[in-house]
Amino acid sequence: MRTESLVDGARPSVTLSGIAVAPGIAIGPVHLVYTGDIVVPDADLEPNQVDVEIERFSRALDRAREHVSFLRARVAEEAGEDAAGILDAQLLFLEDDLVVSPVLDGIRSERKPAAVVFRRHVGQLIQQLEGTEDSYRRERVDVFSDIKRRVLRLLTESSDDGFRLPVSGVLLGNDVAPSEAALLDRAGIQGFAVEQGGMTSHSAIMARAKGVAAVVGVKSLLRHAKAGDQAVVDGLAGTVVLNPPPAVLKGYERRRDEYRAFEGSLSELRDRPATTTDGRRIELGANVESPLDLARVLERGADSIGLYRTEFFYLERARMPDEEEQYQAYREVAERMAPRPVIIRTMDLGGDKVASYLGADIHARETNPFLGWRGIRFSLEHRDAFRTQLKAIYRAARHGQLKIMLPMVTSVEELRASRALAAEVVSELAGKDPDPKVEFGIMVETPSAVFMADVLAREVDFFSVGSNDLIQYMMAADRSNPKTASLYQPLHPAILRALRIVVDAAREEKIWVGVCGEMAADPLSVPILVGLGFDELSVSPYLVPEVKTVVRSISYAQAQAVAEAALRLDSAAAVRALVRSRMSNLLPKFMLP
C-alpha cells in the first residue's frame, strides 16, 4: 500500500507499508543499500594457474571464516549466544563439502576462475530455494546469499569486509544481509527497511536482538527512496514514511520517545501478569518459530508457548527426523518452560512447505496448494511420519506440560482419525513411559471449523484460533497479493462474528479458547479479543510486552462493551474508529497512531 503527497513543492512525502519485524521507531537520513550480485569477470585459466586459483579460493574461505567468527563473537557479547547462533549457519556453509567440493572440481575441470565457478554453483543452490513464501527456505536463501557476496568480494578483492556502516540514519534497500544487520547499533543506524524478507529471516531476528527498528516486505521501496531523504521506519506499525511533513515528523518523534520510555519499563513489566484493571487474567503465550526463539519467551514475560511450530524438523533435510531426535528437542523445550505449558502444533506441511522425502512434486500437481493437500490432511496421508511425531511428543510430555494441537482441521472425521492414531501411539509406547494425559486441541482456521465449532468442542480440550489463515479464508483474500491485500481485514465484522461463534462453542463445552497470529498482537484488536472472552493470546515473543500493556490498561467491562459495540457495526473502518475512540485515553499513545 502507498500514499503520497507533496511537501512544499519539494520531494513528495510517501508512505509505504510492509511487515513490522522489530519494534521501535527510527528517524533519520536515508542510506541506500543494495545487495545485488558482484560483477565477476570471466576468463580461461592456463594449466599452470589452476593450483594457484584453488589456493586463492581456499584463502578466501579462510578469510570469510575469520570475518564471520569475528562478527559472531561481537554479537554474542552484545546480544547473547542465541542471536550469535544465527551466524553459525554461515560457518557451517563454509565447511560444507557439498558447497566446496563442486567449486574445486569446477576450477580443475573447466579451468575457470574460482569466482566464476563459486558464483554459478551457489547461485544454483539459491535458485532451488527461491520462489517460495516458506520462511524456513527463505532463511537458507539469506545464508547462501550473504556468504556468496562475502566470498565473491574476497575473490574479486572488492574489499575485505564489503560493508561500511554509515555513522547515523536509517538503511533502506532491497535487503540487508544477516552479517550486515549484526553490525547495526541504534546509537548510529537506528533501523532499516527492505523490500525482501519476512518475520523469521535472519536479518529480522538480528534486528530484534540488536534493538533496532525494522520493516521488511516493503514493495517498491527503492523506486521511491533516494539517498539523503528524511525517513521514518515504524517497526510498530510496519510502515515507512519518506520525507514526512513537519507535523507528521513531530508526531513520530513523540511516538519514538514514548516507545523508548516504555522499553525502559519492560524489565519491571516482565514478571507482572496480564490482568485487566478489574481482575480478569489473560494468559499470554509466545509463538515459537524455531529453538532460537526459546530464550526470548521468558525474557519477554510470556506465560507459556501458545504455538510451537515444528516444521523446522522436516524442511530442507535429506531424511525424515526420527523419533529420538524429535523427543530430545521436545524434551528440551518442555524442561526449559516447566511448569509453564507448551502447545506443540503437529507438522503443518503442504501448501508451500513440502519436504522432498514426503512428496516434493506436490506443486506440479496442485493448482492452489493452499486449498489443497496441507495441514492435518497431509499428516493423515503420511501416517508413519505423523505417528513418529506423536510418539516423540507423548514421551517428552513426562518432562513438562506439553499439549498437542492439530492444524487446518476442517471436519470432525479428521479430528477423530487423529485421536484414534494418538491412542494407538500411547498403547505402543507402554514401555517408554508416555504421558497419556496430554491435552489435545485444534487450530480453528477454516470457515468449516468455525461453523462446526459446537461439534468439535465436544471432542477436544481447547481451541486456538489461527487468525492469519482464518482471515484469508473467510475474506477470500491473499494478503501477499497487492490486488487483494486491502481485503485482508482482521477487524471486519464477519471475522468478529466468526470469533464470537468459536468462543460461544468453547464456553458451552467449558474448554479454554485462545487466538494466535498477528491479530492477537494488534493493539486495536486486543481489547475486542479480550471482550469476546478469549482466555489466551499468543504472539511473537518480542510483542508480548506490548500486548501485556494493552491488557493491563483496560478493564474487562470496557473490553466487553467495545466488543459488543463492534459486533453491531458494518465495516472494518468503523470498528477501527470505535476502538480508537474508546481506547485513546487508556493506552500509550505510541500504540494508537
BELZI-V592060 format. One record per residue. RES is the residue in one small letter. OMEGA is omega in whole degrees, -180 to 180 (* if undefined). BURIAL is + if it has 16 or more other C-alpha atoms within 10 Angstrom, else -. Layout:
BEGIN
res->(RES:RES)
omega->(OMEGA:OMEGA)
burial->(BURIAL:BURIAL)
END
This chain:
BEGIN
res->(m:r:t:e:s:l:v:d:g:a:r:p:s:v:t:l:s:g:i:a:v:a:p:g:i:a:i:g:p:v:h:l:v:y:t:g:d:i:v:v:p:d:a:d:l:e:p:n:q:v:d:v:e:i:e:r:f:s:r:a:l:d:r:a:r:e:h:v:s:f:l:r:a:r:v:a:e:e:a:g:e:d:a:a:g:i:l:d:a:q:l:l:f:l:e:d:d:l:v:v:s:p:v:l:d:g:i:r:s:e:r:k:p:a:a:v:v:f:r:r:h:v:g:q:l:i:q:q:l:e:g:t:e:d:s:y:r:r:e:r:v:d:v:f:s:d:i:k:r:r:v:l:r:l:l:t:e:s:s:d:d:g:f:r:l:p:v:s:g:v:l:l:g:n:d:v:a:p:s:e:a:a:l:l:d:r:a:g:i:q:g:f:a:v:e:q:g:g:m:t:s:h:s:a:i:m:a:r:a:k:g:v:a:a:v:v:g:v:k:s:l:l:r:h:a:k:a:g:d:q:a:v:v:d:g:l:a:g:t:v:v:l:n:p:p:p:a:v:l:k:g:y:e:r:r:r:d:e:y:r:a:f:e:g:s:l:s:e:l:r:d:r:p:a:t:t:t:d:g:r:r:i:e:l:g:a:n:v:e:s:p:l:d:l:a:r:v:l:e:r:g:a:d:s:i:g:l:y:r:t:e:f:f:y:l:e:r:a:r:m:p:d:e:e:e:q:y:q:a:y:r:e:v:a:e:r:m:a:p:r:p:v:i:i:r:t:m:d:l:g:g:d:k:v:a:s:y:l:g:a:d:i:h:a:r:e:t:n:p:f:l:g:w:r:g:i:r:f:s:l:e:h:r:d:a:f:r:t:q:l:k:a:i:y:r:a:a:r:h:g:q:l:k:i:m:l:p:m:v:t:s:v:e:e:l:r:a:s:r:a:l:a:a:e:v:v:s:e:l:a:g:k:d:p:d:p:k:v:e:f:g:i:m:v:e:t:p:s:a:v:f:m:a:d:v:l:a:r:e:v:d:f:f:s:v:g:s:n:d:l:i:q:y:m:m:a:a:d:r:s:n:p:k:t:a:s:l:y:q:p:l:h:p:a:i:l:r:a:l:r:i:v:v:d:a:a:r:e:e:k:i:w:v:g:v:c:g:e:m:a:a:d:p:l:s:v:p:i:l:v:g:l:g:f:d:e:l:s:v:s:p:y:l:v:p:e:v:k:t:v:v:r:s:i:s:y:a:q:a:q:a:v:a:e:a:a:l:r:l:d:s:a:a:a:v:r:a:l:v:r:s:r:m:s:n:l:l:p:k:f:m:l:p)
omega->(-178:169:-173:175:-180:178:176:178:-179:178:-177:172:-176:175:-178:-178:177:-179:178:-178:178:-172:179:178:-180:-179:177:178:-176:168:-177:174:178:-176:179:-179:174:180:-179:179:179:179:174:179:169:-179:-178:180:-174:-179:178:-179:177:178:177:179:179:178:179:178:179:-179:177:177:178:-179:-177:178:177:179:-180:180:180:180:179:-180:-174:-171:176:-175:-179:178:-180:-179:177:-177:178:180:179:178:178:178:-177:178:-172:-179:178:176:-171:-174:179:179:178:179:-179:178:-177:-173:-177:-175:177:178:-179:-177:-179:-177:-180:-179:-179:-176:-179:176:177:177:180:-178:179:-176:-177:179:177:175:-176:-174:-177:177:178:178:179:176:177:-177:-177:-177:-179:-179:178:180:-177:-178:179:176:180:-180:-180:179:176:175:-180:-177:170:-173:179:-175:175:-177:-177:176:179:177:174:180:177:178:171:-177:178:-180:176:177:180:-179:-173:178:-172:168:177:175:-172:-178:177:174:-177:-179:-176:172:179:-176:-175:177:-179:178:178:179:179:179:179:180:-178:177:178:-179:180:175:-180:179:-179:-176:175:-178:-177:177:-176:-173:175:177:-180:173:168:-176:172:173:-176:-180:174:-178:-179:180:173:179:178:179:-179:174:-176:-178:179:179:179:178:178:177:177:179:178:-179:179:-180:179:176:178:178:-179:-178:-173:-179:178:-178:-171:-174:178:-179:174:-176:178:-176:177:165:178:-179:175:176:178:177:177:175:-176:-180:-177:179:179:-176:-171:-176:-176:-173:-179:179:-178:172:178:178:-172:166:-176:179:176:-178:-176:-176:-178:177:-166:-172:179:174:179:-177:178:174:-176:-176:-176:178:-178:178:-178:-180:180:178:180:-178:179:-179:-179:-177:-174:6:-179:-178:177:178:180:175:178:-168:179:-179:-172:-175:177:-179:-178:175:-174:-177:177:176:-176:-179:-179:-176:-179:-174:-174:178:179:-175:-180:173:-174:-169:-176:176:-174:179:176:-180:-179:174:179:-171:179:178:180:-180:179:180:180:177:-179:-180:-178:177:-177:-177:177:-173:180:-178:-180:175:-179:179:-179:180:169:177:179:-177:178:177:178:179:-178:178:179:180:177:178:178:178:177:-179:-180:179:-180:-176:-174:-179:-178:173:177:174:-176:-175:179:178:-174:-179:179:168:174:-175:174:177:-180:178:177:-173:171:-174:-179:179:-178:-177:-180:-172:179:178:180:171:166:-179:173:-168:-177:-179:-178:-180:180:-178:180:-176:-177:-174:175:-176:178:178:-177:-177:-179:-176:-179:178:179:-171:180:-176:175:-179:178:178:-179:179:177:179:178:179:-178:-180:180:179:179:-180:-178:-178:177:172:-180:-175:179:176:175:-175:-173:-180:-178:-179:-178:-179:178:-178:-173:179:179:179:177:-178:177:176:178:-179:-173:172:-180:-172:173:179:-176:-177:180:-178:-180:-180:178:179:179:-177:-177:-178:-174:173:177:179:177:-180:178:-180:179:-179:-180:178:-179:-179:-180:-177:-172:180:177:180:179:179:179:179:179:-177:179:-176:-178:-173:-171:-180:-177:-175:174:-173:-177:-179:-178:-178:*)
burial->(-:-:-:-:-:-:-:-:-:-:+:+:+:+:+:+:+:+:+:+:+:+:+:+:+:+:+:+:+:+:+:+:+:-:-:-:-:-:-:-:-:-:-:-:+:-:-:-:+:+:-:-:+:+:-:+:+:+:-:+:+:-:+:+:+:-:+:+:+:-:+:+:+:-:+:-:-:-:+:+:-:+:+:+:-:+:+:-:-:+:+:-:+:+:-:-:-:-:-:+:-:-:+:+:-:+:+:+:-:-:+:+:+:+:+:+:+:+:+:-:+:+:+:-:-:+:-:-:+:-:-:-:-:+:+:+:+:+:+:+:+:+:+:+:+:+:+:+:+:+:+:+:+:+:+:+:-:-:-:+:+:-:-:-:-:-:-:+:+:+:+:+:+:+:+:+:+:+:+:+:+:+:+:+:+:+:-:-:+:+:+:+:+:+:+:+:+:+:+:+:+:+:+:+:+:+:+:+:+:+:+:+:+:+:+:+:+:+:+:+:+:+:-:-:+:+:-:-:+:+:+:+:+:+:+:+:+:+:+:+:+:+:+:+:+:-:-:-:+:-:-:+:+:-:+:+:-:+:+:-:-:+:-:-:-:+:-:-:+:+:-:-:+:+:+:+:-:-:-:+:+:+:+:+:+:+:+:+:+:-:+:-:+:+:+:+:+:+:-:+:+:+:+:+:+:+:+:+:+:+:+:-:+:+:+:+:-:-:-:-:-:-:+:-:-:+:+:-:+:+:+:+:+:+:+:-:+:-:-:+:+:+:+:+:+:+:+:+:+:+:+:+:+:+:+:+:-:+:-:-:-:+:-:-:-:-:-:-:+:-:-:-:+:+:+:+:+:+:+:+:-:-:-:-:+:+:+:+:+:+:+:+:+:+:+:+:+:+:+:+:+:+:+:+:+:+:+:+:+:+:-:+:-:+:+:-:-:+:-:-:+:+:-:-:+:+:-:-:+:-:-:-:-:+:+:+:-:+:-:+:+:+:+:+:+:+:+:-:+:+:-:+:+:+:-:+:+:-:+:+:+:+:+:+:+:+:+:+:+:+:+:+:+:+:+:-:+:+:+:-:-:-:-:-:-:-:+:+:+:+:+:+:+:+:+:+:-:+:+:+:+:+:+:+:+:+:-:-:+:-:+:+:+:+:+:+:+:-:+:+:+:+:+:+:+:+:+:+:+:+:+:+:+:+:+:+:+:+:+:+:+:+:+:+:+:+:+:+:+:+:+:+:+:+:+:+:-:+:+:+:+:+:+:-:-:+:+:-:-:-:-:+:-:-:+:-:-:+:+:+:-:-:+:-:-:-:+:+:-:+:+:+:-)
END
